[in-house]
């Protein structure tokens, strides 16, 4: 019989057990952090009707979709968790409570070019707060608090949450009469460190036909820097007569005020006026989060405020704010640069080894340990004691309990600390106390 070569598709991640244990631990910590802030879990189908899922899609997104037909049904794999959320809120509008605080952790699919750290199947970990007609600006400040709590729980310390407000940029471009060129202008501004200010000015003048007054105003804006309070003051003092700009500055000031009340340290967030993500989607506060020593890997968490979540499905106005962590990519990056290590080969706390053929006592002991919520496995194969200990050592199981004829008679079990190499005898009750400390 011809054998099929076992191989995983490009862009799809499979992990060895020790890596999967670490991945699951990260996922559990993210979930716990979200729930600490009162977010409710939901799950939506991986496969949706194409008509529903593609209501908002277009451009590059539509080219990356996995879709297929089954009978008369045209189906698509979800490409993010936001569109399914929009459908969910519209469908269950009368059954959910607003503001609706939800989290979802699940796989999404995008048929983009697979490359290192970029996957076609990957987990996203999203939170969103959806309002009915209105949503208090304080919610925009709570999202960075969740970000901070989440990354701290993952053992990350040196990161910064960058914050901006889309209204500031939109108001600036509107006042400079270059709103229709805003996407190109922001892309050019983003390159200023690489190509220099003079080249940027030349591009504004020659390629975008911008007036000298508009160029000067945008260049003056780019130069705004300093501490958080200094930047807020400079924005308030910025001479521009535009209602949208001023509204954005006011909102940004309010968000900073409440971020501080949420006890997010000053060094963990900063105003970054260059953030222009989601030009056609986000309408207010926007976020990008960077590891300070690894900025080249890009943002590890992003999001923002939007005016209308479910406009394609309902006439209800449902403003929201949220953020998303690409867990698969984050795991790959942190593992690759050595900030996390997959050194746990087993989830067992104890391996029970029987030195007698009758395994009934070993099973009895394992049952007692499991009833005490201690992860326990039994070695069933009839092999030499050396092989049994080697199994525990290879999987880095911290404790081994040995049950022989002497242990059965005396009721004192031998427990070996595999890390220290020491062993002692004690009754099962003492072992349980020792392991659950």
PECOR-V72610 format. One record per residue. N is the residue number from 1. RES is the residue in three letters. PSI is psi in radians with two decimals (NA if undefined). NEAR is the number of other C-alpha atoms within 12 Angstrom. Layout:
n=[N;N]
res=[RES;RES]
psi=[PSI;PSI]
near=[NEAR;NEAR]
This chain:
n=[1;2;3;4;5;6;7;8;9;10;11;12;13;14;15;16;17;18;19;20;21;22;23;24;25;26;27;28;29;30;31;32;33;34;35;36;37;38;39;40;41;42;43;44;45;46;47;48;49;50;51;52;53;54;55;56;57;58;59;60;61;62;63;64;65;66;67;68;69;70;71;72;73;74;75;76;77;78;79;80;81;82;83;84;85;86;87;88;89;90;91;92;93;94;95;96;97;98;99;100;101;102;103;104;105;106;107;108;109;110;111;112;113;114;115;116;117;118;119;120;121;122;123;124;125;126;127;128;129;130;131;132;133;134;135;136;137;138;139;140;141;142;143;144;145;146;147;148;149;150;151;152;153;154;155;156;157;158;159;160;161;162;163;164;165;166;167;168;169;170;171;172;173;174;175;176;177;178;179;180;181;182;183;184;185;186;187;188;189;190;191;192;193;194;195;196;197;198;199;200;201;202;203;204;205;206;207;208;209;210;211;212;213;214;215;216;217;218;219;220;221;222;223;224;225;226;227;228;229;230;231;232;233;234;235;236;237;238;239;240;241;242;243;244;245;246;247;248;249;250;251;252;253;254;255;256;257;258;259;260;261;262;263;264;265;266;267;268;269;270;271;272;273;274;275;276;277;278;279;280;281;282;283;284;285;286;287;288;289;290;291;292;293;294;295;296;297;298;299;300;301;302;303;304;305;306;307;308;309;310;311;312;313;314;315;316;317;318;319;320;321;322;323;324;325;326;327;328;329;330;331;332;333;334;335;336;337;338;339;340;341;342;343;344;345;346;347;348;349;350;351;352;353;354;355;356;357;358;359;360;361;362;363;364;365;366;367;368;369;370;371;372;373;374;375;376;377;378;379;380;381;382;383;384;385;386;387;388;389;390;391;392;393;394;395;396;397;398;399;400;401;402;403;404;405;406;407;408;409;410;411;412;413;414;415;416;417;418;419;420;421;422;423;424;425;426;427;428;429;430;431;432;433;434;435;436;437]
res=[UNK;UNK;UNK;UNK;UNK;UNK;UNK;UNK;UNK;UNK;UNK;UNK;UNK;UNK;UNK;UNK;UNK;UNK;UNK;UNK;UNK;UNK;UNK;UNK;UNK;UNK;UNK;UNK;UNK;UNK;UNK;UNK;UNK;UNK;UNK;UNK;UNK;UNK;UNK;UNK;UNK;UNK;UNK;UNK;UNK;UNK;UNK;UNK;UNK;UNK;UNK;UNK;UNK;UNK;UNK;UNK;UNK;UNK;UNK;UNK;UNK;UNK;UNK;UNK;UNK;UNK;UNK;UNK;UNK;UNK;UNK;UNK;UNK;UNK;UNK;UNK;UNK;UNK;UNK;UNK;UNK;UNK;UNK;UNK;UNK;UNK;UNK;UNK;UNK;UNK;UNK;UNK;UNK;UNK;UNK;UNK;UNK;UNK;UNK;UNK;UNK;UNK;UNK;UNK;UNK;UNK;UNK;UNK;UNK;UNK;UNK;UNK;UNK;UNK;UNK;UNK;UNK;UNK;UNK;UNK;UNK;UNK;UNK;UNK;UNK;UNK;UNK;UNK;UNK;UNK;UNK;UNK;UNK;UNK;UNK;UNK;UNK;UNK;UNK;UNK;UNK;UNK;UNK;UNK;UNK;UNK;UNK;UNK;UNK;UNK;UNK;UNK;UNK;UNK;UNK;UNK;UNK;UNK;UNK;UNK;UNK;UNK;UNK;UNK;UNK;UNK;UNK;UNK;UNK;UNK;UNK;UNK;UNK;UNK;UNK;UNK;UNK;UNK;UNK;UNK;UNK;UNK;UNK;UNK;UNK;UNK;UNK;UNK;UNK;UNK;UNK;UNK;UNK;UNK;UNK;UNK;UNK;UNK;UNK;UNK;UNK;UNK;UNK;UNK;UNK;UNK;UNK;UNK;UNK;UNK;UNK;UNK;UNK;UNK;UNK;UNK;UNK;UNK;UNK;UNK;UNK;UNK;UNK;UNK;UNK;UNK;UNK;UNK;UNK;UNK;UNK;UNK;UNK;UNK;UNK;UNK;UNK;UNK;UNK;UNK;UNK;UNK;UNK;UNK;UNK;UNK;UNK;UNK;UNK;UNK;UNK;UNK;UNK;UNK;UNK;UNK;UNK;UNK;UNK;UNK;UNK;UNK;UNK;UNK;UNK;UNK;UNK;UNK;UNK;UNK;UNK;UNK;UNK;UNK;UNK;UNK;UNK;UNK;UNK;UNK;UNK;UNK;UNK;UNK;UNK;UNK;UNK;UNK;UNK;UNK;UNK;UNK;UNK;UNK;UNK;UNK;UNK;UNK;UNK;UNK;UNK;UNK;UNK;UNK;UNK;UNK;UNK;UNK;UNK;UNK;UNK;UNK;UNK;UNK;UNK;UNK;UNK;UNK;UNK;UNK;UNK;UNK;UNK;UNK;UNK;UNK;UNK;UNK;UNK;UNK;UNK;UNK;UNK;UNK;UNK;UNK;UNK;UNK;UNK;UNK;UNK;UNK;UNK;UNK;UNK;UNK;UNK;UNK;UNK;UNK;UNK;UNK;UNK;UNK;UNK;UNK;UNK;UNK;UNK;UNK;UNK;UNK;UNK;UNK;UNK;UNK;UNK;UNK;UNK;UNK;UNK;UNK;UNK;UNK;UNK;UNK;UNK;UNK;UNK;UNK;UNK;UNK;UNK;UNK;UNK;UNK;UNK;UNK;UNK;UNK;UNK;UNK;UNK;UNK;UNK;UNK;UNK;UNK;UNK;UNK;UNK;UNK;UNK;UNK;UNK;UNK;UNK;UNK;UNK;UNK;UNK;UNK;UNK;UNK;UNK;UNK;UNK;UNK;UNK;UNK;UNK;UNK;UNK;UNK;UNK;UNK;UNK;UNK;UNK;UNK;UNK;UNK;UNK;UNK;UNK;UNK;UNK]
psi=[2.30;2.32;2.48;2.26;2.08;2.12;2.62;2.44;2.55;2.36;0.07;2.23;2.25;2.47;2.62;2.78;-0.73;-0.62;-0.66;-0.64;-0.80;-0.74;-0.80;-0.64;-0.74;-0.77;-0.73;-0.68;-0.69;-0.80;-0.79;-0.68;-0.78;-0.76;-0.49;-0.51;0.16;0.29;2.42;2.47;2.47;2.85;2.46;2.75;2.51;-0.59;2.29;2.83;2.33;-0.63;-0.70;-0.83;-0.52;0.16;-0.57;-0.12;2.89;2.98;-2.34;-0.61;-0.81;-0.55;-0.38;0.05;2.56;1.89;2.74;2.95;2.52;1.85;-2.18;0.05;2.30;2.03;2.71;2.44;2.40;2.44;-0.18;-3.08;-0.02;-0.79;-0.80;-0.59;-0.75;-0.79;-0.75;-0.84;-0.70;-0.70;-0.68;0.44;-0.74;-0.10;-0.19;2.79;2.30;2.57;2.38;2.01;1.89;2.64;2.66;2.33;2.05;2.97;2.50;2.89;2.25;2.20;0.89;3.00;2.14;2.37;3.02;2.09;-0.05;2.26;2.74;-0.44;2.17;2.72;2.36;2.55;1.76;2.57;2.56;2.57;2.04;2.25;2.81;1.82;-0.84;2.75;2.07;2.45;-0.37;-0.54;-0.57;-0.47;-0.45;-0.55;-0.84;-0.54;-0.69;-0.74;-0.86;-0.86;-0.74;-0.84;-0.55;-0.70;-0.44;0.00;0.21;2.36;-0.72;1.33;2.77;2.32;2.02;2.32;2.46;-3.13;2.18;-0.50;-0.55;-0.85;-0.79;-0.70;-0.68;-0.84;-0.59;-0.77;-0.56;0.03;0.67;0.52;-0.66;-0.26;0.22;-0.68;-0.85;-0.68;-0.77;-0.65;-0.66;-0.78;-0.66;-0.37;0.09;-0.61;-0.52;-0.73;-0.21;2.72;-0.70;-0.69;-0.69;-0.79;-0.71;-0.70;-0.73;-0.76;-0.85;-0.69;-0.59;-0.02;0.74;2.56;2.78;-0.64;-0.75;-0.73;-0.81;-0.68;-0.73;-0.68;-0.71;-0.68;-0.76;-0.59;-0.13;2.14;-3.04;-2.88;3.00;-0.84;-0.63;-0.71;-0.69;-0.71;-0.75;-0.64;-0.68;-0.56;-0.14;2.18;1.62;2.24;1.41;2.16;-0.70;-0.75;-0.85;-0.62;-0.70;-0.73;-0.75;-0.76;-0.74;-0.72;-0.72;-0.74;-0.79;-0.74;-0.81;-0.50;-0.73;-0.66;-0.46;0.08;0.52;2.11;2.62;-0.67;-0.16;-0.11;2.73;2.68;2.28;1.76;-0.07;-0.18;2.14;0.49;2.63;0.90;-0.56;0.13;-0.96;2.45;-0.12;-2.11;2.42;2.65;2.55;2.43;2.30;2.51;2.13;-0.58;-0.04;0.87;-0.40;-0.35;-0.13;-3.03;2.40;-0.06;2.30;2.92;-2.83;-2.99;2.43;2.62;-0.64;1.77;-0.81;0.59;-0.39;-0.17;-0.30;2.76;-0.14;2.42;2.05;1.44;2.70;2.99;2.48;-3.11;2.85;2.40;2.17;1.62;-0.72;-0.82;-0.75;-0.77;-0.81;-0.81;-0.87;-0.66;-0.71;-0.66;0.05;0.30;-0.33;2.75;2.24;1.35;0.15;1.86;-0.17;2.72;0.09;2.39;-0.49;2.45;2.18;2.15;2.24;2.31;-0.05;2.73;-0.64;2.04;0.10;-0.68;-0.69;-0.73;-0.70;-0.80;-0.77;-0.69;-0.75;-0.73;-0.75;-0.62;-0.42;0.23;0.60;2.12;2.09;2.40;2.74;2.42;1.97;-0.51;2.48;1.44;3.01;2.68;-0.58;-0.72;-0.64;-0.75;-0.59;-0.67;-0.84;-0.69;-0.75;-0.63;-0.02;0.70;2.16;-0.53;2.53;2.28;2.18;2.25;1.92;-3.01;-0.70;-0.73;-0.70;-0.72;-0.77;-0.40;0.03;2.08;2.56;2.11;2.24;2.27;1.90;-0.42;-0.74;-0.37;0.20;2.76;2.71;2.89;2.41;2.79;2.83;-0.60;-0.70;-0.65;-0.76;-0.79;-0.70;-0.70;-0.36;0.18;NA]
near=[3;4;5;6;7;6;10;11;14;18;23;28;28;19;18;15;17;21;27;25;22;29;32;24;24;36;31;20;24;36;35;25;29;39;22;18;28;20;28;26;23;26;20;28;24;27;30;31;25;28;20;27;37;32;22;25;23;12;10;12;20;23;16;25;29;28;26;16;15;13;7;9;15;19;23;32;34;39;38;39;39;40;35;37;38;37;30;30;39;28;19;18;25;13;11;19;16;24;25;35;33;38;36;37;38;32;30;36;31;28;28;22;16;20;15;17;28;28;31;31;35;34;35;34;43;45;45;46;44;41;33;27;18;24;27;23;33;28;37;44;40;39;46;48;36;38;44;38;31;38;36;22;22;30;19;26;22;22;33;36;42;40;44;47;47;41;35;42;46;38;30;41;32;24;27;30;23;28;22;18;23;29;23;21;37;32;19;30;33;22;20;23;15;12;15;16;23;19;19;30;31;24;25;33;20;14;16;24;18;27;20;19;19;26;31;23;29;39;28;22;30;32;21;25;20;17;16;30;22;16;27;33;20;24;35;25;17;23;18;28;19;23;18;24;32;28;28;33;38;25;34;41;34;26;39;40;23;24;33;25;17;24;20;29;24;24;19;32;34;37;39;35;39;33;36;37;33;23;29;18;25;31;33;45;51;46;45;39;41;32;28;21;16;20;18;11;22;23;28;38;37;37;44;44;47;38;29;32;38;34;21;24;27;19;14;23;24;33;35;44;43;47;43;40;40;37;41;39;33;36;36;34;26;29;23;18;16;14;20;22;23;26;21;25;23;28;26;28;35;41;41;44;43;37;30;23;17;17;24;20;28;34;23;21;36;34;22;22;31;23;15;21;17;27;25;33;31;36;32;23;17;17;17;16;22;13;16;26;30;19;29;33;26;18;25;25;31;33;39;43;44;38;39;26;20;16;26;26;12;15;21;23;33;32;33;30;27;25;15;13;14;14;19;22;25;23;23;30;19;19;32;29;15;21;26;17;9]
